[in-house]
Amino acid sequence: EDWAEWMRGFSIELLKESPSPALRACCILAQKYHPLARELFNAAFVSCWNELQDQFQDDLVKNLERAFESPNLSPEIIQTLLNLAEFMEHDNKRLPIDIRTLGSLAEKCHAYAKALHYKELEFNTSPATTIEALISINNQLGQPEAAVGILQYAKTHHALALKETWYEKLHRWEDALEAYERKQLENENWADVELTLGRMRCLKSLGEWDRLADLACELWNRKDDAPASSGGQGGGGGSVAAIGASALALRKKIAALGAHAAWNMGRCDSEEMRRYVAGMEDGIAEKEFFRALMAAHAGNFSQARTYIDLCRGLLDVELTALVGESYNRAYRVVVQTQQLAELEEIISYREITAQSKEGDFGIGQFSPAGALAERARIRSMWSERLKGCQRDVDVWQQMLAVRSTVLSRHEDIPTWLKFSSLCRKSGRMSLSLKILTSLMGCDPLEVGRASVHEDEDFPVVPVSIPTSQPAVGFAYAKHLWAAGFRSEAHQGLQSLVTSMQSINPASLVRASSASSSIRPQSVTGSGDVSSLLGNTSTSLAGFGSPGFGGQDAETNGAAG
């Protein structure tokens, strides 16, 4: 609030002292209507700047730099000052402020277009130190080709060794994880904190929650005398005074990653979840979100709603600044606000469920049939809303994680199959496989490998896809095809068709014929997966499981 008041006073003073009569005439109105002062800020600043002597210009720049250094400066004010710097640059009167400072500030408040401009200017004088930032910013702007081009340029013209973090910026999580693990193995330094944190970030994006939980627990409980390259060490479970400032800084880095692991493993009411959330930095939206999540899971719905309101307040400032840039750049925060809205709907869903179990159908309450219909309406709304989200794996993963607190994967198979398809098409094969095997209860390919003795020579691993969820089995066959196991995909699909003939032989005649007719393609490895498996989808769709609607989930909606 102090900074906001400072900004309002600064804007009014510029209008009052402006040499332009038109701007001075606006001063009285701007005192009553603050948005006018904000709109005229750039023009008023430039008009005053031109009249200042060099000494006073230097003093003004020093004060602006002092404001930039403040840890409490809101993103909205940073955005306003960055807009001023851009305005003056367009007017060929660039502010004498270091472009590295402006670039880092633009990144801090997620003004990625401005950040890209300043980092490109910095690249001309210091390419080696800006490559990682340029890769990250281009990815944030939805320009992955430019990010890859920068990486290739660095390898070709500067002979720079690839850093593990560069793979992260390119969202090549499996390559990044392999690079982190290889570096730790080569250095024989498994206690290196930064490398371990890098591995944890990769595991979070890959959905490897078990491994992430183990690493978080190990790093959290690290003794004070454990070696570390940077970032400090965590104490066992002692007091704040006992574990020291360096350990607290490390725990703040671990806390969010550990909380995500505990949440996605269904441990919202566990001691480890409470420990991680308590260890997170105060005053950030993520901490309030996890508090709301734990309260909702424990049935403290009024407290959960209080935390949701606090989280919204923290997101509001950031969202206001980002929307000024563009909707796409604000989308990450929009997803977070959407999570809050769905968490409120989950609370309503659980209240209706509890009411139905208790038989409390008083005035203003749903009847048994009404409660059932209302829950169905909420589930349908969630399904429709997801179709409007960006087709991005990280976005879908965040949204589905919230819903998983009340809906298991088996209760929402069509949505999870769409997500698996999205993962497959985005190259996130391990996450796609993890979803499918959780729905089937096993990995048929691994089961087939285990059944083959080492001394036996099988050109194709026998794959037997379970028939309980035909659409899941069909999606698994498509995953095998995309992963390069084409012969196994054909053989597994054919075994699924054969197994299901006993259920309804007549409806599977065409599917069996289609499967036989495409065998040459699978053997030669040519052809497209859609032509290979498409003919069987219609037949398999007729064997919908309860809650599946008798349709192939991957042909329903945009994720076919």
VEXDREN-2710 file (C-alpha; in Angstrom, 1 decimal):
% VEXDREN-2710
k/r/px/py/pz
1/GLU/0.0/0.0/0.0
2/ASP/2.9/2.4/0.7
3/TRP/4.3/1.8/-2.7
4/ALA/0.9/2.3/-4.3
5/GLU/0.5/5.6/-2.5
6/TRP/4.1/6.6/-3.6
7/MET/3.2/5.8/-7.2
8/ARG/0.0/7.9/-7.0
9/GLY/1.8/10.8/-5.5
10/PHE/4.6/10.6/-8.0
11/SER/2.1/10.6/-10.9
12/ILE/0.2/13.6/-9.5
13/GLU/3.5/15.5/-8.9
14/LEU/4.7/14.9/-12.5
15/LEU/1.4/16.3/-13.8
16/LYS/1.6/19.3/-11.5
17/GLU/5.2/20.2/-12.6
18/SER/4.8/19.3/-16.3
19/PRO/5.8/22.1/-18.7
20/SER/2.8/21.1/-20.9
21/PRO/-0.3/23.2/-20.2
22/ALA/-2.6/20.4/-21.3
23/LEU/-1.1/18.0/-18.8
24/ARG/-1.1/20.5/-16.0
25/ALA/-4.8/21.1/-16.7
26/CYS/-5.4/17.4/-16.0
27/CYS/-3.8/17.5/-12.5
28/ILE/-6.9/18.4/-10.5
29/LEU/-9.1/15.8/-12.2
30/ALA/-6.3/13.2/-11.8
31/GLN/-6.2/13.8/-8.0
32/LYS/-9.9/12.8/-7.9
33/TYR/-9.7/10.0/-10.5
34/HIS/-6.5/8.0/-10.1
35/PRO/-6.8/6.0/-13.4
36/LEU/-6.3/9.2/-15.3
37/ALA/-3.0/9.9/-13.5
38/ARG/-1.9/6.3/-14.3
39/GLU/-2.8/6.8/-18.0
40/LEU/-0.9/10.1/-18.3
41/PHE/2.1/8.9/-16.3
42/ASN/4.4/8.2/-19.3
43/ALA/3.7/11.5/-21.1
44/ALA/4.0/13.5/-17.8
45/PHE/7.4/11.8/-17.0
46/VAL/8.8/12.5/-20.5
47/SER/7.7/16.1/-20.5
48/CYS/9.4/16.7/-17.1
49/TRP/12.5/14.7/-18.0
50/ASN/13.3/16.9/-21.0
51/GLU/13.5/19.9/-18.7
52/LEU/15.7/18.4/-16.0
53/GLN/19.5/19.1/-15.9
54/ASP/21.8/16.2/-16.1
55/GLN/22.4/16.2/-12.3
56/PHE/18.7/15.9/-11.5
57/GLN/18.2/13.3/-14.2
58/ASP/20.9/11.2/-12.5
59/ASP/19.2/11.7/-9.1
60/LEU/15.9/10.6/-10.5
61/VAL/17.4/7.5/-12.1
62/LYS/19.0/6.5/-8.8
63/ASN/15.7/6.8/-7.0
64/LEU/14.0/4.6/-9.7
65/GLU/16.8/2.0/-9.3
66/ARG/16.3/2.1/-5.5
67/ALA/12.6/1.4/-6.1
68/PHE/13.4/-1.5/-8.4
69/GLU/15.6/-3.0/-5.7
70/SER/12.7/-3.1/-3.1
71/PRO/11.5/-6.6/-2.3
72/ASN/8.0/-5.3/-1.6
73/LEU/7.5/-3.6/-4.9
74/SER/4.3/-5.0/-6.5
75/PRO/4.3/-6.5/-10.0
76/GLU/1.7/-3.8/-11.1
77/ILE/4.1/-1.0/-10.2
78/ILE/7.1/-2.8/-11.8
79/GLN/5.0/-3.2/-14.9
80/THR/4.2/0.5/-14.9
81/LEU/7.9/1.5/-14.6
82/LEU/8.8/-1.0/-17.3
83/ASN/6.2/0.5/-19.6
84/LEU/7.8/3.9/-18.9
85/ALA/11.2/2.6/-20.0
86/GLU/9.7/1.1/-23.1
87/PHE/7.8/4.4/-23.9
88/MET/11.0/6.5/-23.6
89/GLU/13.0/4.0/-25.7
90/HIS/10.4/4.4/-28.5
91/ASP/10.8/8.2/-28.1
92/ASN/14.6/7.8/-28.5
93/LYS/15.2/8.9/-25.0
94/ARG/16.2/5.7/-23.3
95/LEU/16.5/5.8/-19.5
96/PRO/20.1/5.2/-18.4
97/ILE/19.3/2.1/-16.5
98/ASP/21.2/-1.2/-16.9
99/ILE/19.4/-3.4/-19.4
100/ARG/20.2/-6.4/-17.2
101/THR/18.2/-4.8/-14.4
102/LEU/15.3/-4.2/-16.7
103/GLY/15.5/-7.7/-18.1
104/SER/15.5/-9.4/-14.7
105/LEU/12.6/-7.2/-13.6
106/ALA/10.6/-8.0/-16.7
107/GLU/11.1/-11.8/-16.0
108/LYS/10.2/-11.3/-12.3
109/CYS/6.8/-9.9/-13.2
110/HIS/6.3/-12.2/-16.2
111/ALA/6.4/-9.5/-18.8
112/TYR/8.1/-11.9/-21.2
113/ALA/7.9/-9.8/-24.3
114/LYS/9.9/-7.0/-22.6
115/ALA/12.2/-9.5/-21.0
116/LEU/13.0/-11.0/-24.5
117/HIS/13.8/-7.5/-25.8
118/TYR/16.2/-6.7/-23.1
119/LYS/17.8/-10.2/-23.1
120/GLU/18.4/-10.0/-26.8
121/LEU/20.2/-6.6/-26.3
122/GLU/22.2/-8.2/-23.6
123/PHE/23.0/-11.2/-25.8
124/ASN/25.0/-8.9/-28.2
125/THR/27.5/-8.2/-25.4
126/SER/27.3/-11.4/-23.3
127/PRO/25.9/-14.4/-25.2
128/ALA/27.1/-17.1/-22.8
129/THR/25.2/-15.7/-19.8
130/THR/21.9/-15.0/-21.6
131/ILE/21.3/-18.3/-23.5
132/GLU/19.4/-20.0/-20.7
133/ALA/17.2/-17.0/-20.1
134/LEU/16.5/-16.7/-23.8
135/ILE/15.5/-20.3/-24.0
136/SER/13.2/-20.0/-21.0
137/ILE/11.6/-16.7/-22.2
138/ASN/10.9/-18.0/-25.8
139/ASN/9.3/-21.1/-24.3
140/GLN/7.1/-18.9/-22.1
141/LEU/6.1/-16.9/-25.1
142/GLY/5.0/-20.1/-26.9
143/GLN/8.0/-20.0/-29.3
144/PRO/9.7/-23.4/-28.9
145/GLU/11.3/-23.3/-32.3
146/ALA/13.1/-20.1/-31.4
147/ALA/14.2/-21.7/-28.1
148/VAL/15.7/-24.8/-30.0
149/GLY/17.3/-22.4/-32.5
150/ILE/19.1/-20.6/-29.7
151/LEU/20.3/-23.8/-28.3
152/GLN/21.7/-24.9/-31.7
153/TYR/23.3/-21.5/-32.2
154/ALA/25.1/-21.8/-28.8
155/LYS/26.4/-25.2/-29.7
156/THR/27.6/-24.2/-33.2
157/HIS/29.0/-20.7/-32.6
158/HIS/30.1/-20.6/-29.0
159/ALA/31.0/-24.3/-28.3
160/LEU/29.1/-24.2/-25.1
161/ALA/28.5/-27.4/-23.2
162/LEU/24.8/-28.2/-22.7
163/LYS/23.6/-27.5/-19.2
164/GLU/21.0/-29.6/-17.5
165/THR/18.8/-26.5/-16.8
166/TRP/18.6/-25.9/-20.6
167/TYR/16.8/-29.1/-21.1
168/GLU/14.4/-27.9/-18.3
169/LYS/13.8/-24.7/-20.1
170/LEU/12.9/-26.6/-23.3
171/HIS/10.5/-28.8/-21.2
172/ARG/12.5/-31.9/-22.2
173/TRP/12.1/-33.4/-18.8
174/GLU/13.3/-36.9/-19.5
175/ASP/16.5/-35.6/-21.0
176/ALA/17.0/-33.2/-18.2
177/LEU/16.5/-35.9/-15.6
178/GLU/19.0/-38.2/-17.3
179/ALA/21.5/-35.3/-17.5
180/TYR/21.1/-34.5/-13.8
181/GLU/21.5/-38.1/-12.8
182/ARG/24.5/-38.6/-15.1
183/LYS/26.2/-35.6/-13.7
184/GLN/25.7/-36.7/-10.1
185/LEU/27.0/-40.2/-11.1
186/GLU/30.1/-38.8/-12.9
187/ASN/30.9/-36.4/-10.0
188/GLU/30.1/-39.1/-7.4
189/ASN/28.4/-36.4/-5.5
190/TRP/24.8/-37.6/-4.8
191/ALA/24.7/-35.0/-2.0
192/ASP/24.8/-32.0/-4.4
193/VAL/21.7/-30.0/-3.5
194/GLU/21.2/-28.1/-6.7
195/LEU/21.4/-31.3/-8.8
196/THR/19.0/-33.1/-6.5
197/LEU/16.6/-30.2/-6.7
198/GLY/16.9/-30.3/-10.5
199/ARG/16.0/-34.0/-10.4
200/MET/13.0/-33.2/-8.2
201/ARG/11.7/-30.6/-10.6
202/CYS/11.9/-33.1/-13.5
203/LEU/10.2/-35.8/-11.5
204/LYS/7.3/-33.4/-10.7
205/SER/6.8/-32.7/-14.4
206/LEU/7.0/-36.3/-15.3
207/GLY/4.4/-37.3/-12.6
208/GLU/6.9/-39.6/-10.8
209/TRP/5.4/-38.9/-7.5
210/ASP/6.8/-41.9/-5.6
211/ARG/10.4/-41.0/-6.5
212/LEU/9.8/-37.3/-5.9
213/ALA/8.4/-38.1/-2.4
214/ASP/11.4/-40.2/-1.5
215/LEU/13.9/-37.5/-2.7
216/ALA/12.0/-34.8/-0.8
217/CYS/12.0/-36.8/2.4
218/GLU/15.7/-37.6/2.0
219/LEU/16.7/-34.0/1.4
220/TRP/14.4/-32.6/4.1
221/ASN/15.9/-34.8/6.7
222/ARG/19.5/-34.3/5.7
223/LYS/21.8/-33.6/8.6
224/ASP/23.5/-30.3/9.0
225/ASP/26.9/-31.8/8.4
226/ALA/25.9/-33.3/5.0
227/PRO/28.0/-31.9/2.1
228/ALA/26.2/-29.6/-0.4
229/SER/27.4/-27.4/-3.2
230/SER/24.9/-24.6/-2.4
231/GLY/21.6/-23.9/-0.9
232/GLY/22.2/-25.3/2.6
233/GLN/21.3/-28.5/4.3
234/GLY/18.2/-29.6/6.1
235/GLY/18.2/-30.7/9.7
236/GLY/16.4/-33.8/10.9
237/GLY/13.3/-32.5/12.5
238/GLY/14.6/-30.0/15.0
239/SER/13.5/-26.5/15.9
240/VAL/14.0/-23.4/13.7
241/ALA/17.0/-22.3/15.8
242/ALA/18.6/-25.7/15.7
243/ILE/18.6/-26.3/11.9
244/GLY/19.9/-22.8/11.0
245/ALA/19.1/-20.3/8.3
246/SER/20.8/-22.2/5.4
247/ALA/18.7/-25.3/6.2
248/LEU/15.5/-23.2/6.3
249/ALA/16.3/-21.7/2.9
250/LEU/16.8/-25.3/1.5
251/ARG/13.5/-26.5/3.1
252/LYS/11.6/-23.6/1.4
253/LYS/12.9/-24.9/-1.9
254/ILE/11.9/-28.5/-1.1
255/ALA/8.5/-27.7/0.5
256/ALA/6.5/-27.0/-2.6
257/LEU/7.9/-30.0/-4.5
258/GLY/7.3/-32.3/-1.5
259/ALA/3.7/-31.0/-1.1
260/HIS/2.9/-31.7/-4.7
261/ALA/4.2/-35.3/-4.3
262/ALA/2.1/-35.9/-1.1
263/TRP/-1.0/-34.3/-2.7
264/ASN/-0.8/-36.4/-5.9
265/MET/-0.2/-39.6/-3.8
266/GLY/-3.4/-39.0/-1.9
267/ARG/-1.7/-38.0/1.4
268/CYS/-3.5/-34.6/2.0
269/ASP/-4.1/-35.5/5.6
270/SER/-0.6/-36.9/6.3
271/GLU/2.0/-35.5/8.6
272/GLU/4.5/-35.0/5.7
273/MET/1.9/-32.8/3.9
274/ARG/1.4/-30.6/6.9
275/ARG/5.2/-30.4/7.4
276/TYR/5.9/-29.3/3.8
277/VAL/3.1/-26.7/3.8
278/ALA/4.3/-25.3/7.1
279/GLY/7.8/-25.0/5.6
280/MET/6.7/-23.0/2.6
281/GLU/7.4/-19.3/2.4
282/ASP/4.7/-17.1/3.9
283/GLY/2.7/-14.7/1.7
284/ILE/2.6/-16.8/-1.5
285/ALA/-0.5/-18.1/-3.2
286/GLU/0.7/-21.7/-3.4
287/LYS/0.9/-22.0/0.4
288/GLU/-2.7/-20.7/0.9
289/PHE/-3.9/-23.1/-1.9
290/PHE/-2.4/-26.1/-0.1
291/ARG/-3.9/-25.0/3.2
292/ALA/-7.3/-24.7/1.5
293/LEU/-6.8/-28.2/0.0
294/MET/-5.9/-29.8/3.4
295/ALA/-8.8/-28.0/5.1
296/ALA/-11.3/-29.2/2.4
297/HIS/-9.9/-32.8/2.6
298/ALA/-10.4/-32.7/6.4
299/GLY/-13.9/-31.5/6.1
300/ASN/-13.3/-28.0/7.4
301/PHE/-15.1/-26.3/4.6
302/SER/-15.5/-22.8/6.1
303/GLN/-11.8/-22.7/6.9
304/ALA/-11.0/-23.9/3.3
305/ARG/-13.1/-21.1/1.8
306/THR/-11.2/-18.6/4.0
307/TYR/-7.9/-19.9/2.6
308/ILE/-9.3/-19.8/-0.9
309/ASP/-10.1/-16.1/-0.5
310/LEU/-6.6/-15.4/0.8
311/CYS/-5.1/-17.2/-2.2
312/ARG/-7.3/-15.2/-4.6
313/GLY/-6.1/-11.9/-3.0
314/LEU/-2.5/-12.9/-3.6
315/LEU/-3.1/-13.9/-7.2
316/ASP/-5.1/-10.8/-7.9
317/VAL/-2.1/-8.5/-7.9
318/GLU/-0.1/-10.8/-10.2
319/LEU/-3.0/-11.4/-12.6
320/THR/-3.7/-7.7/-12.9
321/ALA/-0.2/-7.0/-14.0
322/LEU/0.0/-9.9/-16.4
323/VAL/-3.3/-9.3/-18.1
324/GLY/-2.0/-5.9/-19.1
325/GLU/0.6/-7.7/-21.2
326/SER/-1.7/-10.3/-22.8
327/TYR/-4.1/-13.2/-21.9
328/ASN/-1.6/-15.8/-23.0
329/ARG/1.1/-14.5/-20.6
330/ALA/-1.4/-14.4/-17.8
331/TYR/-2.6/-18.0/-18.5
332/ARG/-0.5/-19.6/-15.8
333/VAL/-2.2/-17.5/-13.2
334/VAL/-5.6/-18.0/-14.8
335/VAL/-5.1/-21.7/-14.4
336/GLN/-4.4/-21.2/-10.7
337/THR/-7.6/-19.2/-10.3
338/GLN/-9.4/-21.9/-12.1
339/GLN/-8.1/-24.4/-9.6
340/LEU/-9.5/-22.3/-6.8
341/ALA/-12.9/-22.2/-8.5
342/GLU/-12.9/-26.0/-8.9
343/LEU/-11.8/-26.4/-5.3
344/GLU/-14.9/-24.5/-4.2
345/GLU/-17.0/-26.7/-6.4
346/ILE/-15.3/-29.8/-4.8
347/ILE/-16.3/-28.4/-1.4
348/SER/-19.9/-28.1/-2.7
349/TYR/-19.7/-31.6/-4.2
350/ARG/-18.5/-33.1/-0.8
351/GLU/-21.2/-31.2/1.1
352/ILE/-23.9/-32.7/-1.1
353/THR/-22.3/-36.2/-0.8
354/ALA/-22.2/-35.8/3.0
355/GLN/-25.8/-34.6/3.1
356/SER/-26.9/-37.6/1.1
357/LYS/-25.2/-40.1/3.4
358/GLU/-26.6/-38.4/6.5
359/GLY/-30.1/-38.2/5.0
360/ASP/-30.4/-34.6/6.0
361/PHE/-32.9/-33.2/3.4
362/GLY/-34.3/-30.1/5.1
363/ILE/-35.4/-26.8/3.7
364/GLY/-32.9/-25.6/1.0
365/GLN/-31.3/-29.0/0.8
366/PHE/-31.3/-31.4/-2.2
367/SER/-33.5/-34.4/-2.3
368/PRO/-31.8/-37.8/-2.8
369/ALA/-32.5/-37.6/-6.6
370/GLY/-31.6/-33.9/-6.6
371/ALA/-28.3/-34.6/-4.9
372/LEU/-27.4/-37.3/-7.5
373/ALA/-28.4/-35.0/-10.3
374/GLU/-26.3/-32.1/-8.9
375/ARG/-23.2/-34.2/-8.5
376/ALA/-23.7/-35.4/-12.1
377/ARG/-24.1/-31.8/-13.3
378/ILE/-20.8/-30.8/-11.6
379/ARG/-18.9/-33.7/-13.1
380/SER/-20.3/-32.8/-16.6
381/MET/-19.3/-29.2/-16.1
382/TRP/-15.7/-30.2/-15.2
383/SER/-15.6/-32.3/-18.4
384/GLU/-16.8/-29.5/-20.6
385/ARG/-14.5/-27.0/-18.9
386/LEU/-11.4/-29.0/-19.6
387/LYS/-12.2/-29.0/-23.3
388/GLY/-11.7/-25.2/-23.2
389/CYS/-8.3/-25.4/-21.6
390/GLN/-5.1/-25.2/-23.6
391/ARG/-3.9/-28.5/-24.8
392/ASP/-0.9/-28.4/-22.6
393/VAL/0.2/-31.4/-20.4
394/ASP/1.1/-29.2/-17.4
395/VAL/-2.2/-27.4/-17.5
396/TRP/-4.3/-30.6/-17.7
397/GLN/-2.2/-32.2/-15.0
398/GLN/-2.9/-29.3/-12.6
399/MET/-6.6/-29.4/-13.3
400/LEU/-7.0/-33.1/-12.9
401/ALA/-4.9/-33.2/-9.7
402/VAL/-7.6/-31.0/-8.0
403/ARG/-10.5/-33.2/-9.2
404/SER/-8.7/-36.3/-8.1
405/THR/-9.5/-35.4/-4.5
406/VAL/-13.1/-36.5/-5.1
407/LEU/-13.0/-38.5/-8.3
408/SER/-10.7/-41.4/-8.8
409/ARG/-9.2/-42.2/-12.2
410/HIS/-11.6/-45.2/-12.6
411/GLU/-14.6/-42.8/-12.0
412/ASP/-13.5/-40.5/-14.8
413/ILE/-11.9/-42.8/-17.4
414/PRO/-12.8/-40.8/-20.6
415/THR/-11.0/-37.7/-19.2
416/TRP/-7.9/-39.6/-18.2
417/LEU/-7.8/-41.3/-21.6
418/LYS/-7.8/-37.9/-23.2
419/PHE/-5.0/-36.8/-20.9
420/SER/-3.0/-39.9/-21.8
421/SER/-3.5/-39.2/-25.5
422/LEU/-2.4/-35.6/-25.0
423/CYS/0.7/-36.8/-23.1
424/ARG/1.5/-39.3/-26.0
425/LYS/1.1/-36.6/-28.7
426/SER/3.3/-34.2/-26.6
427/GLY/6.1/-36.7/-26.3
428/ARG/5.5/-37.3/-22.6
429/MET/5.5/-41.1/-23.1
430/SER/6.3/-42.1/-19.5
431/LEU/3.4/-40.1/-18.1
432/SER/1.1/-41.5/-20.8
433/LEU/2.1/-45.1/-19.8
434/LYS/1.8/-44.3/-16.1
435/ILE/-1.9/-43.2/-16.6
436/LEU/-2.8/-46.3/-18.7
437/THR/-1.1/-48.8/-16.4
438/SER/-2.9/-47.3/-13.4
439/LEU/-6.2/-47.7/-15.2
440/MET/-5.4/-51.3/-16.2
441/GLY/-3.7/-52.3/-13.0
442/CYS/-0.6/-53.6/-14.8
443/ASP/1.7/-53.1/-17.8
444/PRO/0.9/-55.9/-20.2
445/LEU/4.2/-55.5/-22.0
446/GLU/6.2/-56.0/-18.8
447/VAL/3.9/-58.9/-17.9
448/GLY/4.7/-60.4/-21.3
449/ARG/8.4/-59.9/-20.8
450/ALA/8.3/-61.5/-17.4
451/SER/6.6/-64.6/-18.9
452/VAL/9.4/-65.1/-21.4
453/HIS/12.4/-67.2/-20.2
454/GLU/15.8/-65.8/-20.9
455/ASP/16.8/-68.9/-23.0
456/GLU/13.7/-68.5/-25.2
457/ASP/13.8/-66.5/-28.4
458/PHE/10.6/-64.6/-29.0
459/PRO/10.7/-62.1/-32.0
460/VAL/7.6/-60.4/-30.5
461/VAL/6.9/-60.2/-26.7
462/PRO/3.4/-61.7/-26.0
463/VAL/1.1/-58.9/-25.0
464/SER/-2.3/-59.8/-23.4
465/ILE/-4.4/-56.6/-22.9
466/PRO/-7.1/-56.9/-20.2
467/THR/-10.7/-56.9/-21.6
468/SER/-12.3/-55.2/-18.6
469/GLN/-11.8/-51.7/-20.1
470/PRO/-11.7/-52.1/-23.9
471/ALA/-11.1/-48.4/-24.6
472/VAL/-8.2/-48.4/-22.2
473/GLY/-6.8/-51.4/-23.9
474/PHE/-7.1/-49.7/-27.3
475/ALA/-5.4/-46.6/-26.0
476/TYR/-2.6/-48.8/-24.6
477/ALA/-2.1/-50.4/-28.1
478/LYS/-1.8/-46.9/-29.6
479/HIS/0.7/-46.1/-26.9
480/LEU/2.8/-49.2/-27.8
481/TRP/2.7/-48.2/-31.5
482/ALA/3.8/-44.6/-30.7
483/ALA/6.6/-45.9/-28.5
484/GLY/8.0/-48.1/-31.3
485/PHE/6.7/-51.5/-30.2
486/ARG/4.6/-51.9/-33.4
487/SER/4.6/-55.6/-33.6
488/GLU/3.6/-55.8/-29.9
489/ALA/0.9/-53.2/-30.5
490/HIS/-0.6/-55.3/-33.4
491/GLN/-0.4/-58.5/-31.4
492/GLY/-1.8/-57.0/-28.3
493/LEU/-4.7/-55.5/-30.2
494/GLN/-5.4/-58.7/-31.9
495/SER/-5.4/-60.6/-28.6
496/LEU/-7.9/-58.1/-27.2
497/VAL/-10.2/-58.6/-30.2
498/THR/-9.9/-62.4/-29.9
499/SER/-10.6/-62.3/-26.1
500/MET/-13.7/-60.2/-26.6
501/GLN/-15.2/-62.4/-29.3
502/SER/-16.6/-64.6/-26.6
503/ILE/-18.5/-61.6/-25.3
504/ASN/-20.2/-60.6/-28.6
505/PRO/-18.7/-62.5/-31.5
506/ALA/-20.9/-61.0/-34.2
507/SER/-19.9/-57.4/-33.5
508/LEU/-16.2/-58.2/-33.6
509/VAL/-16.1/-59.9/-37.0
510/ARG/-15.2/-56.7/-38.7
511/ALA/-12.6/-55.8/-36.1
512/SER/-10.9/-59.2/-36.4
513/SER/-10.9/-58.8/-40.2
514/ALA/-9.4/-55.3/-40.0
515/SER/-6.8/-56.5/-37.6
516/SER/-5.7/-59.3/-39.9
517/SER/-5.7/-57.0/-43.0
518/ILE/-3.3/-54.6/-41.4
519/ARG/-0.7/-57.1/-40.3
520/PRO/1.7/-56.4/-43.2
521/GLN/1.9/-52.8/-42.1
522/SER/2.8/-53.7/-38.6
523/VAL/5.5/-56.2/-39.7
524/THR/7.1/-53.8/-42.2
525/GLY/6.8/-50.9/-39.7
526/SER/5.2/-48.6/-42.3
527/GLY/1.9/-46.9/-42.2
528/ASP/0.3/-44.5/-39.8
529/VAL/-1.1/-45.6/-36.4
530/SER/-4.5/-44.1/-37.3
531/SER/-4.7/-46.3/-40.4
532/LEU/-3.3/-49.3/-38.4
533/LEU/-5.8/-49.1/-35.5
534/GLY/-8.6/-46.9/-36.7
535/ASN/-10.7/-49.7/-38.2
536/THR/-11.0/-51.4/-34.9
537/SER/-12.0/-48.4/-32.8
538/THR/-15.7/-48.6/-33.8
539/SER/-16.0/-52.2/-32.7
540/LEU/-14.2/-51.6/-29.5
541/ALA/-16.3/-48.6/-28.7
542/GLY/-19.3/-50.8/-28.3
543/PHE/-17.9/-52.4/-25.2
544/GLY/-18.0/-49.4/-23.0
545/SER/-17.6/-50.0/-19.3
546/PRO/-19.9/-48.5/-16.6
547/GLY/-19.6/-44.8/-16.6
548/PHE/-17.9/-44.9/-20.0
549/GLY/-20.9/-44.1/-22.1
550/GLY/-20.2/-46.7/-24.7
551/GLN/-17.8/-44.5/-26.6
552/ASP/-14.1/-44.6/-27.2
553/ALA/-12.8/-41.8/-24.9
554/GLU/-10.1/-40.8/-27.2
555/THR/-12.5/-40.2/-30.1
556/ASN/-14.8/-38.1/-27.9
557/GLY/-13.7/-34.5/-27.9
558/ALA/-10.5/-32.9/-29.0
559/ALA/-8.0/-35.5/-27.8
560/GLY/-8.7/-38.3/-30.3
END
